[in-house]
């Protein structure tokens, strides 16, 4: 049986909001697509649901601010100027109504055409998916619909002056069955490597972690082959509107 055809993602959009659980979650290849977009005049914002304070061996009150600084450096490497980090608890994230409302609020504020998030599947291509990643993906899926519904979280409009807004696309990174892809070039690949390398203290806390330059280019080359190009980033795309 032939593999499903991977389509090129249309580029007729102006704003992208990336919603993930932790600092570094966007940096495992997806940041190459982000750099491609920002180089072509598309505004990209990051929304992190936690500061990743439980992700290192040092105390959370030290780790949270440290990882926020490293994420700011990672954003700079791919041309992202707007970074928002919420204070939901790292390691115990749940797809609650509060989390959905917080994401819907930012969707209404930023008005993205495209929302990017991670997979909410239990089993991912690289193994068992981490709990926070699953919660973030599922909450983001629901928040895309919440943001476009007048009668869900109506206080966002009545109390905060944020009328409904619906993104056109929801893109899921790291999918088992991708549907669309973005071609990226050597500059985008190098920026993706730099963005993950910016998490210096975090990577140093993981002694068995490979160096970004040792696997990011190869991974993007493999994704590009599925798209029929030298390098690419693959998504499972859901058209919401």
N, C-alpha and C positions, 0 to 999 in steps of 0.2 A: 504493500500500500504506500502511495506517495505521501510525503510529509505535507502537512497543511501549508498552503501558500502564505508567506509573510508579506504584508502590504507595507508600503511606505506611509508613514503617518503624514497626513496633510499638515502644511505649515502655515495655514491661514488663521493664525491666532496671535494675540498680542501679550497675554499675561498667563503665567504658569505659577501655580502654588504647589509646593512640594511639602507634604505632610508626613512626617515620620516620627518614630518614638524617641530616637536617641541622636546625639552627636555621632557622626561617622556613618549613619545608615544610608545616606545618599551617596557616599563616597565609593561604594563598591561597584563602580562602573556607570551608574546612572548619571553621575556628575559630568561625564563626557557629553551626554545629550544636553545637560544644562549649559555647558560652555558653548556648545553649538548654537543653542537658542540665544544666549546673551550676545554672542558675536554677531548675530543677525537681527539685533534690535528688539528681541523679545524680552520683556521684563519678567524676571523670575524671583519669587520670594520663597523663603524657607520657614516652615512652622514646625518646630520641635516640641513634642508633647511633654518631654522630661529633659532634664539637664544631664542625664546619664550618670547621676551621682553614685549609683550602686555598681558601676561598671569597672571599678579599679580597686586595688587593695588598700588604698589610703582612705581616711574618713570621708564620708559623703560631703561634709561641709567644706572640705578642701577640694574634692574632686569636681563637684558641680561647677563652681566658677572656673576651674582650670579647663574643663572640657568645653565650657561656653566660649572661652578665649580661643581655644583650638578650632572650634567650629567657625568662629568669625574669620580666622585665617583661611580655613578651607573654603568658605564662601568667597573670599576675595580671590582665590585662585581660579574660580570659574565665573567671576563677574556678577555674583549675587550681592546686592547691596542691602536687602531687607531680610533680617533674621529676627524671628520671634521665638523665644523659648518659654514655654509654660512651666508651671510648677507641679504638674502631676507626678506622683511617686514613681521613680524608676524601679523596675523589677516587679511591681504589683499593679501595673496599668490595667484598667478594665474598660470595656466599651460602654460606659455609663451614659445616662442622659446628660450629666454635667460635661463630660468629655465631648459628646456630640455637639452640645451647645457652644462650647468653646471653639471647636473647629468651624461650626456654621457661622459663628460671629466673624472669624477671620475671612471666611469665604465671602461674606457680605461686605466686609470692609475692603478687601483687595479686588474683588470682582474678577476672578480668573476665568479664562476660557477653558483652561485645562487644569485639572488637579492630578498630581502624581502621588502615589502612596505605595506601600509594600504589600506583599501578599498576605492574606489572612488564612491561607491554607495551613493545616497542621503539618503536612509533609511538603517540603520545598525541594527543588532540584538538588540543593546542597545538603539536605538532611532534614531533621526535625526543626520546624520553625520556632523561634523563640516566642515566649508568651506575649511580651510587650509588642512585638512586631505584629502578631495576630490581632491583638486588641486595637492597635493603631489603624491597621488596614480596615478592619470591620467598622470602627467608629467613623473613619473618613468616608467610607462608602455611604453610610447612613447620613452623615452630615451633609454630603452633597445634595441629597434629597431634602433634608431638613432646611437647608439654606434657601431652597427654591419653593418652600411651602409657607404661605402667609400664616397658616394656623398652627404651625409647629414652632415653638419658641417665639410666640408673638411679641414678647417683651423686647426682643431685639429690635423690632420696629418701633413699638410704642414708647419704650424707655430709652433706647439708644440711637434711634433715628436711622436704623439699618433695614431698609426694605429688602424684600427677597431678591435673591440672585441665584441663578443656576448655571454651573459650568456646562460646557458642551461635551467635554471628554473627561473620563476618569481613566488614568493610565496606571497599571499595576506593574511594578518592577519585579524582576526575578521570577517570571511566571514559568510554570511547567509547560504550558501550551500558549506560546506567544502568538499574537495576531498581527502586530504592527512593529515597525522598527524605524529608527532614525540613523541615517548614515552620518558618521563622524570622521574627521580627518586626523592627521598626526598631531596637530596643535590641540585638538580636543582631547585626544588620548593622553598627551603629556599633561594637560591641565587636570585630568581626572587623577592621574598618578600624584600630581602635586597636592590635590585636595585631600587625598587620603594620607599622604605623607605629612600634612599639616597637623595631624593628630599624633604629635610626637610622643607626648607622655603616655597617652593611651596605648599606642603600639609598643612602647618600651615596657609596659606592664604585661605584655603578652609575648614572652620570649620565643614562643614557637610560631608566631605569626610571620608569614612570608613578607618580604619587602614589597611595597606596592608595585615597584617597577618589575618585579619578578612574575606577577600574575595578571595585573590589570590589562596590559596590552594584549596578552594572549587571550584573555577572556573576551575582550572586545573584538578581537580578530575572529574568534569562534562565532560570536553573535553576528558579525558582519557577513560571514559565509552563509548563514541562513537567509540573509537579506540579499545576497548576491553582490556584496561590496567588500572592500578590504577591511573596514572596521564599522561596527554598528552597535546600537543599544536597542534591545528588544523589550517590548511591553505587551501585556494583554490589555487591549483597549476596549473600553465600553463607551459607546456614544449615548449620552444621556438626553440630548435634545435634538 
